[in-house]
Amino acid sequence: MGFREHSARVRRILGIVLAVLLLGGVAAVLVAGGDKDKGTATKTVRGVIGSEKSEFFTDPDVVKALAAKGLTVSTETSGSWDMEQLPLQGYDFAFPSSKGPADELRAKAADKAVATPLRPFYSPLVVVAHSNAARVLAGNGLATLGARGTSGILRMDAYLAAVRADRSWQQLKGADKHAELSGTLFITSTDPVASNSGALYLAAASYVADGGRVADGKEAVGRTAPLLRKLTQVQGAQQTGSDAPFRDFVSGVGNPLVLVYESQVASQLLAGRPMGDLVVLYPDTTVNSDHTLVPLTEDGKELGRLLSEDPELRRLAVRHGFRPQGAAPEFTEATNPYGEYLNQTLTGVRQAPVPTGAVLRDMARRARDQGGTA
């Protein structure tokens, strides 16, 4: 073998050796990287939530904040009262929008010790109105508006009296100037049998209609059942979650008055989305929706604790319009630029007590019963 052939062979061998060493180095880096990935691995926590919390849990910043605590949260949506009908096996938590369905979910939970409810945040119910509708309501004594006309108070007594009398928009002074205001006067709400906001709407209306008394049984439900039936049945088919009616309203579709959570409005504002001619009316008697997480496993309990206590997750909850429990300044500071829409201190708003879950269910069934007895 000549010198040239020998040196070429040596170069080939050295090339092979170097390639093996390089591959080994890459493999070592990949193994080290794999170890790092394991260090940031998260546990998947599965749960069912009300639709109004969907954007919160899919927010990339919320996902990142939870991952930093070792959790990946997988959710599906359901009406709050419908959650009880779901098989709870395989879920780590259920997150309805108030205490009533949460109490029933806890009663159904396999491990009662783990299933102690946590209430990370809350939101009052409000009515969103298009500006023409809000002005007509104000002109007829059914509402009062602030100086800018973008927020105000809905007078529940006057509104319920109009419902009892089957008043139409055409019977209200000034409505004839607005072609879109026609037909029966009513507020769009969700199905009270399936959805928390719809059921709480009935609770507030019943409380006002019965002279400031919270319904405590069949007799009390019977006293206001005819009125509650009017509130509900004029709407026809109802949604099982508050997210779709609010989106329809914002896009200009449907009824000019829609019951939603304040958090849905606040979230729009904090995200800098256009508000159009939206007016926020706070019922002078309303109900706070206490978003209540029911842990079904220890992982679900850990999620509830983090949502309640972790400063970053509380900040993100505010960004989505929710009021953290026990920390009013967090909400008021974040929403200060939007005081023309939001009643930050709930001035002039009275909280109605909520009936027990059993009474509220009876109230909802009676309201939806087409031929129901009073």
Helices and strands as residue ranges (DSSP letters): H 3-39, E 43-49, G 51-53, H 54-58, H 60-68, E 71-77, G 81-85, E 93-95, H 99-108, E 118-130, H 131-139, E 143-145, E 151-154, H 156-164, G 169-171, G 175-177, H 196-209, H 218-233, H 243-250, E 257-261, H 262-270, E 278-283, E 285-286, E 288-295, H 298-309, H 311-319, E 323-324, H 328-335, G 336-338, E 350-351, H 357-368
